[in-house]
Amino acid sequence: MTPAHSRAAPPLPSVTFSEEGPLRHLHLGSTPWIQGSMRLDRPNDLALEYVQRMMAWLLFVEPDSVAARRALQLGLGAAAITKFCHRRLGMDTTAVELNPQVVVACRTWFRLPADGPRLRVVVGDAADWVRHPPWQGTVDALAVDLYDHDAGAPVLDSAAFYADCRALLTDDGALTVNLFGRRASFERSLAALAQAFGREALWVFKPTTEGNTVVLAQRTPQRPAREVLADRADAIRRRWRLPAPHWLRSLQPLEP
Protein backbone atom coordinates (compact mmCIF):
# COMPACT_ATOMS: atom_id res chain seq x y z
CA MET A 1 0.00 0.00 0.00
CA THR A 2 1.31 3.41 -0.89
CA PRO A 3 0.13 6.99 -0.60
CA ALA A 4 -1.72 8.55 -3.48
CA HIS A 5 -3.44 11.77 -4.43
CA SER A 6 -6.78 12.73 -2.96
CA ARG A 7 -8.05 16.10 -4.14
CA ALA A 8 -10.49 16.27 -1.23
CA ALA A 9 -8.07 15.52 1.57
CA PRO A 10 -4.99 17.74 1.72
CA PRO A 11 -2.60 18.24 3.41
CA LEU A 12 -0.49 15.18 2.78
CA PRO A 13 0.22 12.97 5.82
CA SER A 14 3.53 12.90 7.62
CA VAL A 15 5.84 9.92 7.16
CA THR A 16 7.36 7.73 9.88
CA PHE A 17 9.01 4.33 10.13
CA SER A 18 9.12 1.48 12.62
CA GLU A 19 11.25 -1.65 12.98
CA GLU A 20 10.13 -5.20 13.71
CA GLY A 21 12.92 -7.75 13.87
CA PRO A 22 14.66 -7.79 10.49
CA LEU A 23 12.07 -5.50 8.88
CA ARG A 24 11.72 -1.74 8.63
CA HIS A 25 8.21 -0.45 7.85
CA LEU A 26 6.98 2.83 6.36
CA HIS A 27 3.85 4.47 7.81
CA LEU A 28 1.75 7.49 6.88
CA GLY A 29 0.27 9.73 9.54
CA SER A 30 -0.74 8.15 12.82
CA THR A 31 -2.35 5.00 11.40
CA PRO A 32 -0.79 1.55 11.99
CA TRP A 33 -1.05 0.56 8.32
CA ILE A 34 2.22 -0.59 6.79
CA GLN A 35 2.75 1.20 3.49
CA GLY A 36 5.91 -0.72 2.59
CA SER A 37 8.73 -2.71 4.14
CA MET A 38 12.43 -3.45 3.74
CA ARG A 39 14.65 -6.22 5.05
CA LEU A 40 17.52 -4.54 6.87
CA ASP A 41 19.96 -7.29 5.91
CA ARG A 42 18.83 -7.50 2.25
CA PRO A 43 17.51 -4.04 1.33
CA ASN A 44 17.05 -4.80 -2.37
CA ASP A 45 14.88 -7.90 -1.78
CA LEU A 46 11.09 -7.80 -1.82
CA ALA A 47 10.09 -8.41 1.80
CA LEU A 48 6.29 -8.63 1.48
CA GLU A 49 4.47 -11.47 -0.25
CA TYR A 50 2.07 -9.27 -2.19
CA VAL A 51 4.94 -7.08 -3.44
CA GLN A 52 6.70 -10.20 -4.70
CA ARG A 53 3.52 -11.08 -6.59
CA MET A 54 3.58 -7.66 -8.25
CA MET A 55 6.50 -9.12 -10.25
CA ALA A 56 4.28 -11.79 -11.83
CA TRP A 57 4.56 -10.06 -15.21
CA LEU A 58 7.96 -11.77 -15.42
CA LEU A 59 6.10 -15.02 -16.16
CA PHE A 60 4.96 -13.64 -19.51
CA VAL A 61 8.26 -12.42 -20.99
CA GLU A 62 11.56 -14.06 -21.86
CA PRO A 63 13.96 -13.68 -18.91
CA ASP A 64 16.80 -12.55 -21.18
CA SER A 65 14.68 -9.59 -22.38
CA VAL A 66 14.00 -8.11 -18.93
CA ALA A 67 17.01 -5.77 -18.58
CA ALA A 68 16.11 -4.04 -21.85
CA ARG A 69 12.59 -3.24 -20.65
CA ARG A 70 11.09 -0.20 -18.89
CA ALA A 71 9.36 -0.22 -15.48
CA LEU A 72 7.02 2.40 -14.02
CA GLN A 73 5.72 2.41 -10.43
CA LEU A 74 2.77 4.58 -9.40
CA GLY A 75 2.97 5.13 -5.64
CA LEU A 76 6.46 4.74 -4.23
CA GLY A 77 5.68 3.14 -0.87
CA ALA A 78 8.99 2.01 0.65
CA ALA A 79 10.53 1.92 -2.84
CA ALA A 80 10.77 -1.87 -2.87
CA ILE A 81 9.57 -2.36 -6.45
CA THR A 82 11.57 0.60 -7.74
CA LYS A 83 14.79 -0.67 -6.16
CA PHE A 84 14.18 -4.23 -7.32
CA CYS A 85 13.50 -3.26 -10.92
CA HIS A 86 16.47 -0.88 -11.01
CA ARG A 87 19.08 -2.83 -9.06
CA ARG A 88 18.13 -6.48 -9.40
CA LEU A 89 16.44 -6.57 -12.81
CA GLY A 90 18.61 -3.83 -14.36
CA MET A 91 15.61 -2.07 -15.93
CA ASP A 92 15.14 1.57 -16.83
CA THR A 93 12.90 2.52 -13.90
CA THR A 94 10.65 5.47 -13.03
CA ALA A 95 8.46 5.99 -9.94
CA VAL A 96 5.76 8.62 -9.47
CA GLU A 97 4.91 9.70 -5.92
CA LEU A 98 2.62 12.51 -4.81
CA ASN A 99 4.07 13.05 -1.34
CA PRO A 100 7.60 14.50 -1.36
CA GLN A 101 8.05 13.37 2.25
CA VAL A 102 7.82 9.76 1.06
CA VAL A 103 10.64 10.31 -1.42
CA VAL A 104 12.84 11.85 1.30
CA ALA A 105 11.98 8.99 3.68
CA CYS A 106 12.85 6.35 1.08
CA ARG A 107 16.22 7.93 0.41
CA THR A 108 16.92 8.39 4.14
CA TRP A 109 15.59 5.13 5.63
CA PHE A 110 14.97 2.68 2.77
CA ARG A 111 18.16 2.78 0.68
CA LEU A 112 16.59 4.34 -2.42
CA PRO A 113 19.50 5.54 -4.59
CA ALA A 114 19.73 8.97 -6.16
CA ASP A 115 18.36 9.55 -9.64
CA GLY A 116 20.59 8.56 -12.50
CA PRO A 117 20.46 7.72 -16.21
CA ARG A 118 18.25 4.66 -15.60
CA LEU A 119 16.41 5.72 -12.43
CA ARG A 120 13.99 8.61 -11.94
CA VAL A 121 11.68 9.41 -9.02
CA VAL A 122 9.11 12.04 -9.93
CA VAL A 123 7.05 14.00 -7.42
CA GLY A 124 3.70 14.25 -9.14
CA ASP A 125 0.10 13.11 -9.44
CA ALA A 126 -0.30 9.64 -10.92
CA ALA A 127 -3.70 10.62 -12.35
CA ASP A 128 -1.96 13.22 -14.52
CA TRP A 129 1.16 11.19 -15.21
CA VAL A 130 -0.70 8.32 -16.87
CA ARG A 131 -2.00 10.79 -19.45
CA HIS A 132 1.48 12.09 -20.35
CA PRO A 133 1.69 11.48 -24.13
CA PRO A 134 5.45 10.71 -24.41
CA TRP A 135 4.99 7.70 -22.10
CA GLN A 136 2.20 6.05 -24.05
CA GLY A 137 3.19 2.69 -25.48
CA THR A 138 6.59 2.67 -23.73
CA VAL A 139 6.07 0.83 -20.40
CA ASP A 140 6.64 -2.90 -20.13
CA ALA A 141 5.93 -3.33 -16.40
CA LEU A 142 3.51 -0.95 -14.66
CA ALA A 143 3.04 -1.40 -10.90
CA VAL A 144 0.07 0.40 -9.32
CA ASP A 145 -0.29 0.52 -5.53
CA LEU A 146 -2.21 3.69 -4.73
CA TYR A 147 -3.64 3.90 -1.22
CA ASP A 148 -3.88 6.80 1.19
CA HIS A 149 -2.99 6.68 4.88
CA ASP A 150 -6.35 5.04 5.78
CA ALA A 151 -5.82 2.25 3.21
CA GLY A 152 -9.56 1.89 2.70
CA ALA A 153 -9.62 1.43 -1.09
CA PRO A 154 -7.47 2.42 -4.05
CA VAL A 155 -7.52 6.18 -4.58
CA LEU A 156 -7.34 5.88 -8.37
CA ASP A 157 -9.56 2.98 -9.38
CA SER A 158 -11.86 3.90 -12.27
CA ALA A 159 -12.18 2.30 -15.68
CA ALA A 160 -10.96 5.57 -17.19
CA PHE A 161 -7.80 5.48 -15.03
CA TYR A 162 -7.09 1.87 -15.97
CA ALA A 163 -7.66 2.70 -19.64
CA ASP A 164 -5.01 5.41 -19.29
CA CYS A 165 -2.72 2.80 -17.71
CA ARG A 166 -3.34 0.42 -20.60
CA ALA A 167 -2.35 3.13 -23.08
CA LEU A 168 1.07 3.35 -21.40
CA LEU A 169 1.89 -0.30 -22.05
CA THR A 170 3.90 -1.86 -24.84
CA ASP A 171 2.24 -4.62 -26.83
CA ASP A 172 3.48 -7.30 -24.42
CA GLY A 173 3.42 -5.02 -21.38
CA ALA A 174 1.43 -5.67 -18.23
CA LEU A 175 -0.01 -3.83 -15.27
CA THR A 176 0.00 -5.31 -11.78
CA VAL A 177 -2.21 -3.71 -9.15
CA ASN A 178 -2.60 -4.29 -5.42
CA LEU A 179 -6.21 -4.65 -4.28
CA PHE A 180 -7.92 -5.87 -1.12
CA GLY A 181 -9.57 -9.13 -2.08
CA ARG A 182 -11.66 -9.37 1.09
CA ARG A 183 -13.40 -6.03 0.78
CA ALA A 184 -16.44 -4.93 -1.18
CA SER A 185 -14.27 -2.61 -3.28
CA PHE A 186 -12.50 -5.59 -4.89
CA GLU A 187 -15.36 -6.50 -7.22
CA ARG A 188 -15.72 -2.85 -8.27
CA SER A 189 -12.00 -2.67 -8.98
CA LEU A 190 -12.08 -5.92 -10.95
CA ALA A 191 -15.03 -4.68 -13.01
CA ALA A 192 -13.19 -1.43 -13.79
CA LEU A 193 -10.09 -3.38 -14.89
CA ALA A 194 -12.21 -5.68 -17.04
CA GLN A 195 -13.86 -2.68 -18.70
CA ALA A 196 -10.47 -1.16 -19.53
CA PHE A 197 -8.52 -4.30 -20.51
CA GLY A 198 -11.15 -6.97 -21.22
CA ARG A 199 -11.71 -9.99 -18.99
CA GLU A 200 -9.54 -12.16 -21.24
CA ALA A 201 -6.53 -9.96 -20.35
CA LEU A 202 -6.82 -10.42 -16.56
CA TRP A 203 -5.06 -12.85 -14.19
CA VAL A 204 -5.94 -12.90 -10.49
CA PHE A 205 -4.03 -14.16 -7.45
CA LYS A 206 -5.76 -15.61 -4.43
CA PRO A 207 -5.59 -13.19 -1.46
CA THR A 208 -2.55 -13.26 0.78
CA THR A 209 -3.00 -13.91 4.49
CA GLU A 210 -3.23 -10.13 4.96
CA GLY A 211 -5.96 -9.88 2.31
CA ASN A 212 -3.96 -8.28 -0.50
CA THR A 213 -4.97 -9.52 -3.94
CA VAL A 214 -2.72 -8.77 -6.90
CA VAL A 215 -4.37 -8.56 -10.31
CA LEU A 216 -2.33 -8.68 -13.51
CA ALA A 217 -3.71 -7.04 -16.67
CA GLN A 218 -2.08 -7.52 -20.07
CA ARG A 219 -2.11 -5.10 -23.00
CA THR A 220 -2.29 -8.15 -25.28
CA PRO A 221 -3.96 -11.18 -23.67
CA GLN A 222 -1.72 -14.24 -23.30
CA ARG A 223 -2.55 -17.77 -22.22
CA PRO A 224 0.81 -19.60 -22.19
CA ALA A 225 0.85 -23.34 -21.62
CA ARG A 226 1.41 -24.33 -18.01
CA GLU A 227 4.67 -25.96 -19.04
CA VAL A 228 5.93 -22.62 -20.38
CA LEU A 229 4.88 -20.82 -17.21
CA ALA A 230 6.55 -23.50 -15.08
CA ASP A 231 9.83 -23.16 -16.98
CA ARG A 232 9.77 -19.37 -16.63
CA ALA A 233 8.86 -19.60 -12.97
CA ASP A 234 11.89 -21.79 -12.35
CA ALA A 235 14.11 -19.34 -14.25
CA ILE A 236 12.75 -16.44 -12.17
CA ARG A 237 13.46 -18.36 -8.97
CA ARG A 238 17.03 -19.09 -10.00
CA ARG A 239 17.87 -15.65 -11.42
CA TRP A 240 16.14 -13.32 -9.00
CA ARG A 241 15.29 -15.44 -5.94
CA LEU A 242 11.57 -14.84 -6.25
CA PRO A 243 9.09 -17.60 -5.27
CA ALA A 244 7.62 -17.76 -8.77
CA PRO A 245 6.83 -21.52 -8.72
CA HIS A 246 4.51 -20.80 -5.78
CA TRP A 247 2.75 -18.11 -7.81
CA LEU A 248 1.45 -20.74 -10.22
CA ARG A 249 -0.54 -22.32 -7.39
CA SER A 250 -2.63 -19.21 -6.82
CA LEU A 251 -2.54 -17.24 -10.10
CA GLN A 252 -5.41 -17.97 -12.46
CA PRO A 253 -6.82 -16.30 -15.57
CA LEU A 254 -10.14 -14.57 -14.99
CA GLU A 255 -12.97 -16.60 -16.39
CA PRO A 256 -14.69 -15.01 -19.44
C-alpha positions, 0 to 999 in steps of 0.5 A, spaced: 500 500 500 502 506 498 500 513 498 496 517 493 493 523 491 486 525 494 483 532 491 479 532 497 483 531 503 490 535 503 494 536 506 499 530 505 500 525 511 507 525 515 511 519 514 514 515 519 518 508 520 518 502 525 522 496 525 520 489 527 525 484 527 529 484 520 524 489 517 523 496 517 516 499 515 513 505 512 507 508 515 503 514 513 500 519 519 498 516 525 495 510 522 498 503 523 497 501 516 504 498 513 505 502 506 511 498 505 517 494 508 524 493 507 529 487 510 535 490 513 539 485 511 537 484 504 535 491 502 534 490 495 529 484 496 522 484 496 520 483 503 512 482 502 508 477 499 504 481 495 509 485 493 513 479 490 507 477 486 507 484 483 512 481 479 508 476 476 509 479 469 515 476 469 512 469 467 509 472 460 516 475 458 523 471 456 527 472 462 533 474 457 529 480 455 528 483 462 534 488 462 532 491 456 525 493 458 522 499 462 518 499 469 514 504 471 511 504 479 505 509 481 505 510 488 512 509 491 511 506 498 517 504 501 521 503 494 521 496 494 519 495 487 523 501 484 529 498 487 528 491 485 526 493 478 532 498 477 538 494 481 536 487 481 532 486 474 537 492 471 531 495 468 530 503 466 525 505 472 521 510 473 516 511 480 511 517 481 509 519 488 505 525 490 508 526 497 515 529 497 516 526 504 515 519 502 521 520 497 525 523 502 523 517 507 525 512 502 532 515 500 533 516 508 531 510 511 529 505 505 536 505 501 533 508 495 538 511 490 539 517 487 536 519 480 541 517 475 540 515 467 536 509 468 532 511 475 527 517 476 523 518 481 518 524 480 514 528 485 507 528 481 500 526 481 499 519 478 492 521 475 496 526 470 502 522 469 498 516 466 495 521 461 502 524 459 503 522 451 510 521 451 509 515 455 504 512 451 506 505 449 513 505 452 512 501 459 513 494 459 511 493 467 507 498 470 506 497 478 500 500 481 499 501 488 495 507 490 492 507 497 492 513 502 494 513 509 487 510 511 488 504 506 480 503 505 480 502 497 485 504 491 484 512 490 485 511 483 480 505 481 476 507 475 475 504 468 478 511 465 484 510 469 485 503 468 484 505 460 489 510 461 494 505 464 493 500 458 495 506 453 502 506 457 503 499 455 507 496 450 504 490 446 506 485 451 506 489 457 502 488 463 499 492 469 500 489 476 495 492 481 494 491 489 487 490 491 484 488 497 480 481 495 476 481 502 473 487 501 467 490 497 471 494 493 475 488 490 469 487 485 468 494 483 476 494 482 475 488 478 469 490 473 473 497 472 479 493 470 475 488 465 472 494 462 479 497 460 482 491 458 477 486 457 476 480 462 480 475 457 486 480 459 486 479 466 489 474 471 488 474 479 491 471 485 488 468 491 488 473 497 494 473 501 494 472 508 493 479 509 488 480 504 492 483 498 490 480 492 494 482 486 491 482 479 495 482 472 492 485 466 495 484 459 495 489 453 495 483 449 492 477 452 496 471 453 494 464 455 501 460 455 501 453 456 502 451 463 509 448 461 511 454 459 509 458 465 513 453 469 519 453 466 519 461 466 517 460 474 523 456 475 528 461 471 525 467 475 526 463 482 534 461 479 535 468 477 532 473 482 530 469 488 523 470 487 518 464 489 515 464 482 513 456 482 509 458 488 505 463 484 502 458 479 498 455 485 494 461 486 494 465 479 489 464 475 486 467 468 479 470 470 474 466 467 470 469 461 
